[in-house]
Every structure is written in C-alpha cells, then in structure tokens.
C-alpha cells in the first residue's frame, strides 16, 4: 500500500506517467516530401537525396550562433574547493567545531589553563584530517565517473552548398544533411532520408546491444521515436551500411540531452545513514543541552548567582561538550572509508561513503538484464544438424557420468573423421563466409574483406580469368599436392578462439567465435570470393551471398576445362530458420542430401520450438551449388539468383547467457528477503526465458550449471505450473502497460516476489522506481545505458556498470561496478548490512562511557568535589584510546545469519531504544559508579573522609595555590592536594578506559554468545593499543604534568575487571533473551 504521508512520492509517480521524451518529435511520422518542406533551407532532393544542396555555410553559422554548439551541457559539479567545504558542513563536524570553539573561549577567559588551547587545537586538527580523508575519497571516485562528452563523436561529414565536407561534430546545426557510415557515431538526432543496410548499435541509449535495422520510411502516427527506426539518435553507432539524413535536434534538445536533463534535474538525496546520524545528533544535542541547563541553573543557585559567566562556560558548555562523543565522527568516517576500500577490492566503487549503509537496507533490486544479469556476450549455446542437437560448452549435471558429445577440439576432430564432407562442416563454412564480423586485430586483405562494403543488390561482374603462370606458382607452393578444402590447425585453434576479439553485430560475432573453435576461418574466407550479396533486413530476415572458390584447384580446372562457358558457384544463406527452411527442398545429412519431407520438417519444428521456448535466437543455414554463365551479372531487381530448392544445413541457438554467478546471487537475494525485478528493453519471452534460467521466476536452476534442456511436453507442463503459481508469485509485464495502471494494480503488482518488466522506456523505468519508493521500498537500480540514468539518479542506490556502462549512467549512479557482476551487488548488500550491525556495535560500545565523562563535571560544579577527570583526559579518551577499538569494529566479520534476515525496516533507527536503554540505563551507570569508586579509593587511600570533599573545591582547595586541606586530623598542602587529585584523575581515567577494553569484546556480537566468536588478532591489537595509550598518559613522568595525572594505587585496576564480569553476565542473559524471545517486549528492548 502507498504510504499515506508520502504525497510527494505519489505526485512524482503521477508526473512520471505524463513524461514522454518523444512527444516533441514529429519528423519520424512524415513522408520525405513533408520533411523537405519542413526543412526547406536544407535543399533536400526528394528523388535523390544524395544530390541535395544542404544548408549554406552562411545560414549554418547563423544557426550555430543562435542555437549554440551541438554539445551536451555538462552536469553541474561541485568544485574541489566547494567539495572540501561541503565535508566541513557535516552535522557531526559542526558539533565538534562547537566544542573546539568553546575550549578556545574558556582558554581566553583563563589563559593560565593551557590545556584548553591544546584541546581546541586537537579538535580542529582531527576535524581537518577527517574532512580531507572524505574529500579525497569522493574526489577519486568522481574522476572515475566524470564525462558526458565521451559519448559524442569529434567530426562528421555533411553536405553544405552542394559540397561534401568534414566539420567538427559540435558545429552541426538543425537542417544539416549528414552522412551515417559504418564505424561512425551519430552526432545528433538525424531523420534518415536514404539508407543502404544501415544498422545502428544503440546500447548507449537503450542499454541493449543488438543492432537495429533502420529505414527511411515514415512510421505510424502513434509510434514513438524509439520504435520508429528512422531517426538515428545522438550517441548511437553505425555497425553496418551507410545513409544520409537531416539533423532534426542538436545538443541538449536531442533524446540523449533530454535524458541527461532528467538525470541532472533530480536533486541529490540524503542517504539513510545521513538521516540517522542527523536524528542521533539532534537527540544528543537536546539531551546535552538539557543536562547542561540543569547543571547551569543548579550551579548559579548554589553560588548565589555569582560568577554566572564562568559557571556558564565551565558548567553549561563543558557538560554539553562532554555529552557529545567527540571521537564518533572520526570513527564513522574511518569505518566507512575502510569498508569502501574493501569494496573497491571487490570491484565496487563508492562515489559517496554513506551510501554503503543504504545498500544494506535494500528491499528491491531493479536490475537491467543485458550486461548485468547476463554477460552481454551473445554465445552459441546449441547447434542442430543431421537431426542431432549438440550442446556447446554446457556444464553437465552431477548425475551425468560422461558428456553426451565430445567437447574439446581434439575430440571433435576424432569424432568427425571426415569433417570436410560433413553437414557440420558445410554449415560452418556458411557460418564463416556469410558473416560480416571480423577479428578486431586483423587487417582487411582478403577478397572477403574487400567485399564487406558491397552495397545491397549491387551488380558485380565476376572475373574468372587468371594467368596460367599464377596457377603454376600456386601448385608449386602447395608442392603439387592438392590442398584440402579446410586446413585445421589443431594446435592453435583453441588459442585462436580466445586470443582474438571480434567486431560486428553480437549475433554474427557469436557465430564466428563458435566457428573459430572448429575451423580455420581465415582459410575458409580466403578461399572464397563474394560475387553477389543481399543484406539482411527485417522483411526478408535473411542474408545471402553467392561465392566462388579461388583456390588453386578451381583455378586449374577453370583454365584446363571450360568447354561449356559456365562456372560453379555456391549460394550461402543464413537468417531466420523458419523462413529459410521454406526455401529448401533437401536437408544435409552425414549420408548426403535427402529430400526435406514432413518427418524432417517435424524434427526441425520440434527443435525450433524448443529453442524458442528457451528464449534462444535461432539462425538457420542453407546452401546451393549451381552453375552459371561466366559473365553473369546477378541483380536483386531481376531476381536472377536461386530462390528455392536450397539445401538446409542446420541451425544454431544463440543467447546472451547469464553470468555464472547470477543464479547464486539471485538465490541469496531471495534468502535475504530482497525482491529482484528485471527491467529490460527485451521482448517479454526472451526476458522471461532468462529469468527462468537464473531462477528469478519459476523453479530455480540447478546450482553451478545451465538448466537441462526440456522436451516440448515438459516445457508446456512447466508453463502451466508457472501460470498457476504466477498469480501470487511473479509476473511478466510490458512497459507500455505501466502508465495506465491504477494505484490498486500497482499495489497488487509490487506485492509479487519477482517481476520481469519487458520493453521498457526510460520514463517507465523511472516510474517503476518512483512507484516502489512511494510504497516505502528501498530501491537499488542497476544499469548501463543512458536510458537507465534517470532511474539510477532517483533510486536510493544507483549502480552503474563500469565496463560496459555509458558515461551518463556512471555520472548518475552512486556506485560503479568495475566488473559488471550482479553478484558484486549482493556482496555489497552484505557489506552494507554488516556495516549497519558494526555501527550499532560501535554506538553500543561508545555511548556508555559518556556518563562517566559528564558526572565528574557535575560533581565538581554542583557538589564542589575535586575534579575527577580533566578536559584533556576526555579528549585523550574520545580521540585516542576509543579510536582503535571502534575502527576495529569495521573489520569484524558478519554474523552467520546476516543474509538470512529480512531487510531492516526503513524506520528502524541506528540508535534505537534498545541501545539507549543499554547505554544510559545499564552499562553507563555501572561504569560510572565503578569509576567514582576508583576515584574515591585514591582519597580513602590517603585517609581522607569522603564527606570532607563536598564543597571543598569551592572553598579554595585542590589547585596549585590552594590553602591547606584537613581531614581526619591529616593536613594536606597545595602540592599534596594536587598529587592526590592527580591520582584520582588517573584512577578515573584507568577505570573508564580499561572498562571499555573488556566492553569491546562484549559488543562484538549482537545476538550470539561471546564464546561463539573468538577475537581476531586485529581486535586484540586494538585493545592492546588502547591499554598502552592509557598507561602512557598515566605513568609517563613528563606526560603526567600535561595530563594532570599521577600513578594511582594498584587496587584501582580491579574496578575494570569487576565491570567486565558484571557486564559479561548481563550481556549473555540479554543475548539469550534476543535469541529465544525476540518478539516479546523484553526481547525487543534487549535488541539493539
């Protein structure tokens, strides 16, 4: 249900429904004649756009001056000076600066007490050090994620005054005619006027890697610009073809610019930890001022309203400062820095430290699919040929003793004794040659590479003439032995498969990578020349090439016997398997070609449906060898190429596989009570298949492997089970349905444990986040595309992918994953939960000693007793002895059940009633009582009656020029008084610090017994340092003078031991109640 008091979130959700980035665009719905009329200054030639005149240089300059450069306005960012200043404005540091200022005021009132100046200097030094640490941490993170401008190209080719020219991309203006070519990034939003096989990779906009085919034809009136496929958006990359278009938007007015505005327009939110610290500081302030006011009023009454200003400074200010844990800000900064650096070693970069804790409170992870849950690496998973399915790189289940098919290259070669003649070999040949993907490091030297830029349907005249001496040279090189069709270099194939990176569309790269593991793709390509090609488009759904062999055998045969004037050619086709098979009359088998009868078609259909149900992209392959006249000119318009009676070779199943760690991370999220939503631009069936694969919806897959293939009957049964459980368990929903959903429908939807949001737009992703937050959820959003940026900015925690993420996404996010691994998010949530627990332990450990620091001031001001602890000792405790143990809490391991607990409630305070009751009602009073006893023991030790101490300080005693003090017939000079008071201060100091030494170990667990978690070496080292510091302050001769201490009687060391034994019993009973009766009133009050 929506929170009643969250009207703001509801308003934001309603506002998000009305956002539509494409609402200002109409060009994608217009015919070319209408485009030419709208942009009449561009001189568009409708009949032949390539002959258009374009803008004049004069008009272009005028528009550039009027509209500004074609660049995104950089996001507002604090300067280094302002970022540093921002660190000092932290509430904790402001309070500590107040304490330092108070010490300065006290020093200037009485400059004889130099310790007050020393205290002020120490406080300001600590504040400065910690602020610089925070500053450098945030600045280093900002450097990693800085820069919108990297999305934009530096130059582009345009037509101006009828002349083609290259200009800087930032000089583009609306109306410019700009060319789009393979390998270039689009520099603005461009309405395409003419295109030849243009395919654009738009992951920087949509987050999805598969290139999209574009057209010059207008879209329907109700089609958005994202689905029109005739407007090339700023920041997208051309991976195939070329075209010409007119610039319709530049700079901030582009879709990319509008998305960036959505991101930068949202104000930074305070983290949950910031809010909790603010609440705690407010509590400390109210409590400290209240106690200080009482002490001040009591002090002036007792003094008969004399020396009011001195009492105000020494009473009101001192008590207020003593109530404040001066070392806590340094502790928090240190702990967060330690955790942030630990996360950085796990490839998680935090842009701001407090966000770590918010991770631990996450209730929903809204994750992008591509590159986050999956590898963003299309892979061939199955190959079907000869009515046989071969699984590629599948991890067999433990129940299978032996793999069903050989997997290594050596085994494959042994298995296919005559691979050159097999149906698999024929399919691998088509897969390799009829493929535009290339090795990233290879130079384009082969005939295949030269033919890559062949325009669709272009007539080509094959040349079959080759000098005879060239044939002789080829035969000589081959030692007169006719080479095989394929030369397989077994020793290097596996290295080649992993050594080379590939360029091209993800699907073609996947096919080529698979082929590389089995054949020498360079040899296959070099042996064939492309004669004619028809490129893939969404209507045909296939890519076809006609090739001829150019090896020595073919050359010799052509030269020696060419009686009929014909040449042998081979048609190669790949594309949608269901379409290609309808063009075939035979099917390849190990026994040769066989007629494609109904039985063969049914075998194909069963496998095809199985692949489809598993969310695979299915690509079919066909071939036909035929003879044609040597001087033939193939033409797409004439259709003088084979279009039927092909031979179907087989098909491959391709998918972007889940990361190996995704399924385990999803399972851990479920056990931790965290919902995982998949938010993707993919088709619902594809998204649902991946969701099933990773165990997000339906039955979880087996740990450590890929789900076993199911029969069609089993798949149908699984669908029925999913539909039965889906009503309350999970849901798959299209993004277009979201804006029209009612509040009740959102309530029902978001109650489900898992949701797959498919076909979502940037506004819909933002709407999902807003609707979740409106219902009190703590949302972590992951993503890598520009489309994710608004949601990343709005989320409680935005997580951008560091490897494949766009610069806009990194800028908007709070966290960058440098390994793009979803499992790292779950690890970060565990770190966040652990940090929250450890902060509670820190507060539970730190707060009890504050009472011990306040009481001596009250005893001195109100009851006139000798001072029990000096201000310098308090600073030494808070900023010295307390720091090593509290920092050591950052290194404590998480308790065993930390990822089996549900997320903490949003309103669960960091310092709740349980900690306050424990600190101020149990541990604090016991520690304070023992400290006072240790303090009084020093006076008993010198046979001083305790009753005589009352109001003795106000009677001009216990200072360097004091009058003699008499008690029990003993007279003490000023020097002896100072020595005894120094011992009392030392005893008090020892009892506070050493009580905290034992208390440290008691607070290392929240629920489990101390005996179940042995102390680490770091914990022991931290308390050893704490002990050495107090001994240094109390027993070192020169330091004693500065600290106002002297060696006390040895008996005072028993009081800390007594505190440890008392608190050991209390804590073990308290934790037992938490474990056995957590939901009772007593259990809740015992819980921190």
N, C-alpha and C positions, 0 to 999 in steps of 0.2 A: 504494500500500500504506500501511496505517497505520504510523505511527512506533512502534517497539517501546517507546520510552521515554515515550510520551505516554499513559499510563494515565489521567491526569486528563481529557484530551480525550475519550477513549473513554467514561469514566464519565458525562461531561456529555452526550455524544450519546445514551447509553442512557437517561439521566434524561429527556431531551427527548422521547423516544418515549412516555413514560408521562404527560406533561403533557396535560391536556385541560381547557380553560377552561370547557367546557360541562358537565363531569361533575357539578357541583353543582346543575344545573338539572333540574327535572322538570316544571315548570309548562307547558312547551311541548307536553308529551305528554298533558296532562289535558283531559278534557271540561269544559265550563263548570260543570256540576253539581259536579264534583270541585274545581274552582277555588273555587267558592262555599263548599264545605265546608272547604277548606284555609284560606281567609281569611274565616272566618265573622264576624269582627268588622267586616268591610267592608260587611256588609249587602247583598250582591250580589243583585239581582233577575235570576234566570236568564232569565225570559221577556222582560223589557225592562230591560236593564242601565242605560239612561238614567234609570230611576226608582229606582235603588238609593239606599240611605241613606248609604253611605260610613262612614268612621270618625267617631267622636265627637271633638270638639275636645279633650276631656279625655284620651282614650286616645292621640290623636296627640301631645299634649305629653309624655305619659309615655314613649312610644316614642322621641321625639326626645331626651329626656334620657338614656334608656338606650342607644340606638344611636349617638347623635351626629348631627351635621348631615350633610346629603346633599352632601358635597363630597369631592373627591379630596385625600388628604394630599399637600401639596406636596413635591416631591423635595428631599432633603437637599442643601444647597448651602453651600459654604464662605462664611463672612462675608468682607467685604473685608479685615478685619484678618488672618484666617487665610489668605486667598488671598495676601496680601502676604508673610506669614511663610513660606508654602509656597515662594515664589520663593527665599528665602534658604537653604532646605534642599537646594537642588541640589548634587550632589556636587562639581561644579567650584567653586561659590562657597564651599563648606565648606573645600576645599583652599586657596583663595585667602585666606580668612579666617585659616586657619592660618598662612599666610605673613605676613599683616599682624600677627598676634599675636606671631610670632617676632621681627619687626622691633621691636615695642614692647618685648619683653623685652630685646633687645640694647641698645635705647636706654636703658632704665632701669639696665642694668648699667654702661654708659659713656655718660653724658648729654652728654659733650663732642662726641660724633658726632651732630649734629642731623639728619643725612641719614636716619638710621634712623627717626626720628619722622616725617619727611616721607614716607618710603616707606610707613609704616603708614597715614598719612592718605590718601595717594593710592589705596592698595589698597582701603581701606574706602569711599572716595568712588566708585571705579569699581564696586565690588560693589553699592552702594546705587543708583547710577544705572541699572545694567543690570537690577536686580531690579524697579525701578519701571517701566522700559520694558516688561518681560514682564508685570508686573501690570496695567498699563493696557491692553495688547493683549488679555489674557484677559478683563478686566472688560468691555471694549467688546463683545467677541464674546458674552459671557454676556447682555448686555442685549438682543441681537437675538433670542435663542432662549428667553428666560425666559417661563414661564407655562403651566401646565396649565389653569388656571381658565378660559381663553378658550373652551374647548370647551363650557362649561356655560351654559344659559340663566339668566336672572335671576329669572323668575317663571313660574308656571303656574296653570292653572285646575283645581280639584279639587271633589269633592263631599264635604262633611262635614256631618253631622247633617241630611242630606237637602237641603242648600242648596249651590248653586254659589258658589264664592268663589275669588278670586285670592290666592295666597300666594307668598312667596319660594321659589325652587327649592330652596334649602338646607334648607327646613323640611319637605320631603317625607319621609314615613316609609313603611316597608313596610306594605302594606294600603291605602294611599290610592288612591282612584279618581281618575284624572287624564285630562283631555281631550287629545287629539292633534289639532291643527288645522294647516291649510296655512300655511306660513311660520314655524312654531314649531320649536324644537329640543326633542328629547325629553330630559327632565330626569333620568331614572333608567331602569333596566331595567323595562319595562312589558309585562305579558301582556295582549294585546288581547282585549277582551270583545265589542266590536262595532265594525265599521268600514264606512265607506262610501267605497270607492275610495281607501283610504289607500295612498299610495306614499311610501316613505322613501328619501332620499339618504343613503347610509351610507359615503361616501368617508372620513370621519374615522375609521371603524372598519376598513373593508375596503380603502380606497385606490382602489376602483373607482367611477366617477362615475355610472353609470346607475342611476336609482331602481328600487327593488324593490317589487313589489306585495305588500301584506300582507293577512292574513285572520285571522278569529277562530277558525278550525277547528283542532283539535289535530293535531300531527304524529305520525309513527310513533315507536315506542319507540326505534328505533336512529338516528333523525335528530338531528343536532346542533342546538344552539340557533342556529347561524349559518345553517342551511338550513331552519329551521322556518317562517320568515316569519310568525310570530305573536307574537314578542317584539320590541318596539321597543327597541333598545339605546340606552343613555345616549350622548348626543352626536350621534345621527343627526338628520336634518332632514326634516320633512314637506313634500313638494312638491305633494301633491295629496290631496284628500279630507279626511275627519275621522273620528275614532273615540274610543272610551273604553276604558281599560284599568286594570288593577290593578297597583300598584307591587310588584314582587317582590324587587328588590335596590336598595340605595342606596349612594352614596359609593364607598368602596374595594371593596365587595363586588360592584359591577357588573362587567360584562365589561371595560369601559374601565378600571376601577380595577384589575382583575386584570392586565391588560396593562401598566399603569403599574407595578405591583409587579414584574412580570417584568423590567422595564427598570431600575428603581431598585435591585433586589436584586443586580444584577451589579456587581462592583467594577470600578473603572477599571483598565485595563491599561496597563502601561508600553509606550511606543512603541518601535519597533525602534531609533530613534536614541538614546533614553534608555538602552536596554540596551547599545548600542555604546559610548556615552560612559562608562557605568559600567565596562565592561570596560577601556577605554583608561585611565581614571583609576586603576583597580586596577593596570594594568601600569606606569603612571608612578610610582605610589606604591611598588610593590615595587622598581622599578629605582632610584628616587631614594633610598629608604631603604637599599638595598644599597650603592650607591656612597657614600652618606653614612657608613654604618657602617665601610666600609673606610678612608675618609679619617679618620674619628674615631680608629679604632684606630691607624692609622699615625701620626697626629698626637700622640697621647699617648705612643706608644713613643718617637718622636723627641724629645719634650720631657721624657723620663724621668718620665712620669706627673705632671708639674707643670701647674698651671692647667687642670685637667681640665674645669671648668665653662665656662671661657672658650673652650676648644677645642671643647667640645660645641656651644656657641651659634654660634661663628664657623665651625666646621667642619661638624658634623653638620647643624644646622638650615639653615645657608646653602647647603650643597650640595644638600640635599633641596629647598629652595625654588628654587634655580637650575635644577634638573632639570625644574621644572614651568613650562609655558608660560603665564605669568600673563595674557597678552593673549588666550589662546584662548577662554575663556568669553565675554568681551565680543565677540569675533569671531563666535562661533556665534550668540549672541543677535541681534547686528546682522544677520547674514546671513539668519537665519530671519525676522526682522521685515521685512527688505527683500522677501524672496520672498513673505511673507504679504500685504504691501501690494500687491505686483504682482499676486498672485492676486485680491485684493479688487477691483482694477480690472477684472478679468475676471469679476466677479460670483461669486467663490468666497471664502466667509468661513470662516476657520480659527478654531476655538474654542481650540485649543492649538497652539503653534508647532511642536513636534517632529513632529506628525502629518504634516507636509508630506512628510518623507522617506519615511514608511511608504507614502504614495501611490506613490512611485516604485518600491517593491518589489512592488507588487500583481501577483498571478498570476491572480486571478479577480475579475471584476466581476459581482456578483449584483444585477441591476437589476430594479426594478419596471417594468412596461410602461406603464401609464397615467400620463401626465404627465411621464414620464422619457424613455422611448424615443419616445413619441407626444406629440402636442400637448395631450392632454386636452381636445380640442375636436372633438366629433362634426361631421362635414362630409359634405355630399352630394358623392359622387365621380362617379356616373353617373346619368343619367335615361333610362329606356326608355319610349318611346311611339311609336305608329304603326309598330311593328316596327323601330324605329330606336333605337340607343343613342347618347346624347350624353355625352361625357366632360366633366366640369366642371373647369375650371382645371388640366387636365393639361399638363405641360411636354412638348412634343413632342420626340422624339429628333432628333438632328442629321441623320439620314438623311431625315427628312420635310421637304420644302421648304416646303409650305404646310399650315396646320392643316386638319383634315378638316371642321370645323364652325366657323362664326363664334363668337367668344368675347366680344367687347365688347358692351355694351348696344346701341350704335348698329347693330352688325352683326346682332344678334338681331332688332331691330325691322325692319331691312331684309329679313332672311331670312323673317320671319313677317309677310307683308304684311297678313294678316287675322288677327292674333293673337287677337282677341276670340272668334273662332269656331273656333280650332284646338283639337285634342285636348290640346295642351300647356297652353293657357290654362285649359281645364276642369280639368285636373289641378292647376294652380297655385291655382285657386280653392278646390278641396277641401283642398289642402295648407295653405292660409292660414286658411280658416274653421274647418275641423275640426282645430283646433290650440289647445292651452291656453297655449302660450308667449306671452309679451308682451314689448314693449320695456321695458327697465328704467326709462326716464325718462318713459314715457307714463302719463297719468292715465286711470283706467278710466271712460270716459264713454260709450262706445258700447253698443249693445244686446248686442253680443258680450261685452264686458267684464262687463256686468251679469249675463250668463248663465253666467259662469265657474264660479260656485259652485252651479250646478244639481245637485241630488243625482241619483244614478243611478236611472233608471227613474221619476223623479217626473212625475206627470201635470201637464201645463201646458195651459191654455186659451188658444189664440192669439186676439188681438184684431185683427180686420180692419177695424175702424171707424176712420175718420179724417175729421175735419171737411173739408168741401169747400173752405173758405177756406184751409186749410193747404195743400191741393193747389195752389190758385192761387198761393199765395206761393212754393211750390217751383218752379213753372213760371216765375214771374216772375224768380226768382233765376237760373234757367237760361236767361233771355232767350228763353223759349218754344221753345228748341231741345232736343229730347230728348237727354239725355246718353248717351254710350256706356256699355256695361256696365263697362268698365275705362278709367280715365283714366291714361295712362302719362306721367309727367313725366320725360322722358329726361335733362334737365339735372341732376336731383337724385337719381336712383335710385342711382347708384354711390356718391355721398356718403352717402346714407341707409344703404346696406348696411354701410358701415364706421363710420358715425357712431354708430349705435345698438348698445347692448348688450341682450341678451335674458335674460329669466328664464324658467325652465321646465325640463322634462326635456331632457337633451342631444339626444335624437333629434328632439324637436319643435322645439327651438331651431335645430338644423341645417336642418330643413325650412323654417322661417320665414326664416332667414337667406338660404337659397337663393332663396326666393320674392321676398324684398326686392330682389334684384338685377334682377328682371324685371318686377315689377308693383308697384302701389301697394297695399300690404297694408292700410293704414288705410281706403282707399276700399272695397276688397273687403269688409272686415269691417263697415264702417258701413252698407253696402247690404243687409246680411242680418241677420235676427233669428232667433235659435235658438228653435225651437218645442219640440223634444224632443231628448234626448240619452241615449245609453247609453255609459257609460265603458268604457275598455279594461280587460280583466282577462286573466289568464294562460290561462283556459279558452277564452274567446271569441277572444281575440287580435285584436280589432278595436275601434275606436271609431267610433260612428255619431252623426250629427246630422241632424235634419230642420230645414230653414231655409225662410224665406220672404223674398222681396225686399221692401224697404221704400223703394225709390226712388220718385221722382215718377211714373214711367210706371206702375208697378204700382198705385200709389195711385189714379191717374186711371182706369185700367182697371177696378179693383175698384168704383169709385164709379159709373162710367158704365154698366158692363155686368156684372151679377152675377145673370143670369137663373136659372142653374141652382143657385145657392146653394153653389157649390164654389169652391175657391181652388187655385191652382197652388203646389205645394211642391216642394222639391228635397231628396232624401236624399243625404247625403255620408258616405262611409265611407273610413277608412284603417286599415291594420293589416297582419297577415301576408299577404303577397301570395298564397301558395299556398292560403290559406283563402278569401280574398275572391274569387279568380277562379272558385272553385266555385259562388259565389252569383251569377255573371254569365252572361248569355246572349248578350250582344253585347260588342263591343270598339270603342272610339273610334278613328277614323282621320281623316285630313285630308279624306276624302270622305264623312264622316259615320259613323254607326254601322253596323257589319257583324256578321253572325252569328259567334259565337265557335265556329268549327269546329275540327276536330282539327289542321289546319295552323296555325291561330292559336295553339292551345294548345301545340303543339310549339315554335313560335317563342318563346313565353313561357317554356316549360320550359327550353329551351337557355340563354336569357339568365339565368334564375333560378339555374340550376345553376352557371353561370359566376360570377355574383356570390357565390354561397355558397362556391365553391371559393377565391375570393379573400378570404374572411373578411369579406365585407360583410354588414351588416344590411340586409335587403330589406324595403321597405314598399310595399304596393300601395294603389291608389286606385280607387274606384268611385263612381258616381253614378246617380241615377234621378230623373227629373222625373215627377211624378204629381199628379193632382187628388184632393182630399179635401174632405169637408164643412167648411164654415167653422167649425163649432162642435165639430170632432172633438177628443177627448182621447186622445192616444196613451198607451199603457201597456205597459211591458215584460212585465208578467204576462199581459196579454191578447194580446200579440204582434200588435197591430193596426197594424203598420207593414210596409212591403215588406221581404221577406227573400230574395227571389230575383228573377231576371230583371233584374239590375242591368247597368250598362254599365261594363266595365273600362276605365279611363283609361290606366293605365300603372303604373310602379313606379320607385322610386329606390333606389340603393345608397348606404348610409351607413357611414362608418367613422371611427374616431379615427385620423387619418393620422399617419404617422411624422414626426418633426421633420425639417426639411430637412437638418440636419447629422448626423442619426443614422447614416445609411448610411456616410458618410465616416469617422465616429468608430469604427464597428464595424470597418471595413477597417483603420484604423490600429491598433486593438487586436490584430487578427489578425497584422499585420506585426510588432508588438511582442511577440508570443508570449503575449498576455494572453487568457485564456478569458473569454467573456461568457455568462452564464447569465441567461435571462429568468425572473423569478419573479413570477407574477401570479395573480389570482383568476379570470381569464377562462377561458372554455371552451377546451379544447385546440385545436380547429380554428381559432378566432379568433386565439389566441396564435400558432399555427404560421403562419397567414397573414401576420401582422405580421412574424414572424421571417423569413419568406421575403422579404417586402417590403424589409426593411432589410439583407438579405444575411447575416443571422445563421446561418440554415440554408439548405441548397440552394445554388443559384447566386446570386451577388451580383447585385443590381440594377444597371442602368447608372448611372454617376455623374451626379449633377445632375438626375435626374428620377425619375418614378414608373415602375415596371415596366410595360411594354406589356401590354395585355390579350391573353390567350391563348385560343385556341379550346379547346373541351372536349377534343378529341383531344390537343392539346398539353399541356393540364393533366394529363390522365391519364398521358401519357408522362413528364411531369416527376415525378409521384408515384411511378412505377415506378423512375425514376432515384434519387429520394430514398430509397426503401426499400432499394435496392441498396447505396447508399453509407452509409445510416444506421447500419449495424451497427458501424462504427468511426468515423463522422464526427460525428453528432449524434443527439440523442434528444429526444422529446416525452413527458413523463410526468406523470401526475396526482398531486397532492399526497397523496391518500388511499393511494397505494401505498407511500409512503416509510417510514412507521413499521414496516412488516412486512419491509422489505428486510434481507438479511443483509449482513455485512461484505464478503463477496466480491462481492455485487451492487452495493454502493456503490463498491467498487474499480473494477468494470467501468464503472459509470455515469460516475464522475468522471474517467475517462480520456478521455472524449469532448471534442472541442474546443468544442462548443456544446450547451447543454441548455435546453429550454423546460420549466419547471415550471409546470403549469397547475392551477387550482382548489386553491391552497394556502391553508392557515390560518396564523395567527400562530405556532403551535407548529412547524408544518412548515417555515416559513421559518427559524426559529431552528435547527431540526435540520439544515437544509441547510448553514448557516454552520458549525455545530459539526463536521459530518462533513468539510467541506472543511479546516477548521483542523486536525482530527485527522490529516490526511494532509500536513501541512506547508505548506499553501497560505496565502498572504497574501490575505485576502478583503476586498474593498471592496463594501459593500452600499449600494444606493441605494433610496430610498423616500420616500413622502409621507404614508402613512396611519398611524393608530395601530397597525395590525397589523404595520407594519414596525419598530416601536420596539425590541422585544427583539432582533431580528436586527441592527439598527443599533448597539445597545449592545454586542453580543457581537462584532461584526466588528472586524477590525484597523483599518479605517477606515469609519465610518458617515457616509453622505452624505444629508442631508435636503434636500427641495425647499423653497426659501424662499418661493415664490409660493403654490403650492397645498398645501404641506406642513402637516400638523397640528402643533400646538404640542408634542404628545408626541414626535413624530418629531424635531422640531428639538432638543428637550431631550436626547434620547438620542444624537444624532449628534455626530460630531467636526467635521463640515464642513457648511455650509449653502450650497447653490447658489441664489444670488439670482435667476438667470434660468431655473432648472429645465431646463437644457440638458445633455443627455448628453455633448455634445461638450466642455463645460467640464470634465467629469471626465477625459477623455482629455488635455486641456490640463494639468490638474493633475498627472496621472501624469507627463507630460513635464517639468513643473516639478520634481516630486519626484526624477526621475532626474537632471535637471540639477543640482539641489541636492546630491545624493549625489556626483556627479562633482566638483562645485566644492568640496565639503567635503574630498574626497580631495586635490584640488589644494592646498587650504589647509593640510592636515596635511603634505603633501609639501613645501610651501614653508616652513612654520613650524618643523618639528622639527629640521632640520639645524643651526640656529644655537644650539640648546640646549647642544650640546657646547662651542661656543665660549664660552658663558657660564659653564660649570662649570669648565673647565680652569684659568683664572686663579686661581680659589679654591684648587684643588688645588696649583698651583704655589706659591702664597703660603703655604699651611699646611704642606705636606709638604717642599717644597724651599726654603722661606724666601725666594723671589724677590719683588721689588717687585710690588705689586698691579697686575694688567693691566687690570682693569675694576672700577669701583665698583658697589655695590648700586644706587645711584641711576641709574647708566647702564643697568643691566639693566632696571630698571623703565621708564626712558625708551624703551628699545628695545621691550620687550614691550607696553607700554600706549601708546606714542607712535608710533614710526616703523613698527611692524609693523601697526598697525590699518588705515591707509588702503589698503595693498595687499590685505590679507586681506578687507576689506569689498568691495573692487572685484571680488573673485572672485565675489561674489553676482550681479554684473551680467554675467558672462561668458555669451555665447550657448552654447547646447548644441551639441555636435558633431553633424555631419550625420547620423550613423548612430544617434543615440540611441534613435529609435523603431523601429529595425530590429533591435535587440539583444533577446535573450530577457530576461525579468526576472532580476535577480540572485538568487543563492541566498540562502536565509534565513540560513544560517550564514556568509555572506560578510562578513568583518569590515570595519569602516570603516577601521581602521588595520591592514592585514594585513602579511604577511611582506615583500611587495614594497616597501611604504613604509618599513618598519623597516630593511630592508637598505639601501635607498637613502639614508635619512636618517642612520642611525648607522654605516653601513659605507662609504658613498661620499661623498656631499655633505658630511656633517658633518665627517669627518676632514680632507677637503681644505680646507674653510673654516677649520677650527680651526688647521691648520698654517699657512695664509697669514696668519691673524690674529696668531699667535705671531711669525711672521717680521716682520710690520709693527710689532709691539710691540718686538721686539728691534732693529729697524732704528733706532729712536729712541736706543737705548743705544749702538749702533755709531756712530751719527751724532755722539755726544759722546765717541767713542774710549774707551768702557768695555768691558772684557773681559767677555764673557758669563759665563765661568767665575766671575768675581768676584761675580756677582749671587746665586749659590747661597748660601742661608742668611744673606744679608746683612740680610734683614728681621728675622730673629730675633736679629741682633746689634745691635739698637737703631739701625737705619738706616731711611730712607725715611718719616720723619714730621716734623712741624713742629719738634720739639725734638731731632732726631736728631744723633748725633755725625758728624764729618766722615767722608766715604767716599772711599777712594783706589783708583784703578785705572789701570794703565798710566801711573804717575807723575803722574796728574791727581788733585787733591783737590777734592772737591765738598762745599760747605757744606750745611746742612739746607735752606736756601732753594733752592739749586741742585738738590738731590736732589728736592725737591717739584716743581720746574719740569720736570725730566726725566721723572719718573714721570707727571706730568700729560700730557706729550706722548705717553708710551707708552700711557696710557689713551685718549687721543684717537685715536691711530693704531689701536688695537684697535677702538674704537667705530666709526671710519670704515670699517674693513675689514669688520666684521660687517654694518653697515647697507648699504653700497654693494654688497657681495657679494649681499645679498638683493634689491637693486634689479635686478640682472641675472638673478638666480634667479627672480624673479617672472615674467618673460616666458617663461622655460624651462618653467615649470609651468602655463602657461595651456592646454596640451593634454595629454591622456593618451595618445593614440595617434598623432595626426597631427603632421607636422613643424611647427616654429615658423614656417617661411616660408609655410605654408598658412593661417595665421590671423594677420592683421595686428593689432597692438594697437589697442584703441579709445582714444578721447580720454580716457575716464574712467580707463583703465589708466595712460595717460601722466601724467594729472593726479595719480593716487595716488602714483606713484613720485617725481614732482616734489615733492609734499608731504613724502614720506619724506626726500628729499635736503635740502630746506630745514630740516627739523627737526634732522637731524644736524649741518648747518652751524651752525645756531643754537646747539646745545649745545656745539660745539667752538670756534667762533670769536667768539662774543659775549662781550665782556670781563666783564660782570657775571655772566653765566651760568657762565662758566668757573670762577669761585670756588666756586659752589654745586655744580657737576658734578665738580669736581676735574680739569679738563682744561686743555690749552694747545695752541696751534696747533702741529701736528707738521710735520716736513719734508714737502715736497710729494711726494716719491717714494712715500709710503705709498699714494697714490691708484692706483698701478699694481697693487697686490695684488688689489683687487676686479676689475679688468679681467682679470687672469690667471685668477681664479676663473671668471669668465663664459666665457672662451674654453675652459677645460678642461671645464667642465660642459656647454657647448654641444655639444662633440664626444661626450661621454658620453651625453647625453640623446638626441641624434639617432640614435646607434647603438642605444640602448635601445629607442626607439620603433620603429625599423626592425625589430628583433627581434620586438616585440609584433605588428607588422603582418604579418610574413612567417612567423613560427614561434610563434604564440600558445599552442599546446598542448604545446610541448616544456618540459622542466624549466627551461631558461634563460628561455624566454618567460614562463612562469608567475612566475618570480622577478623578472622585469623589470616585470611588470604590477602596478599599484597596486590 
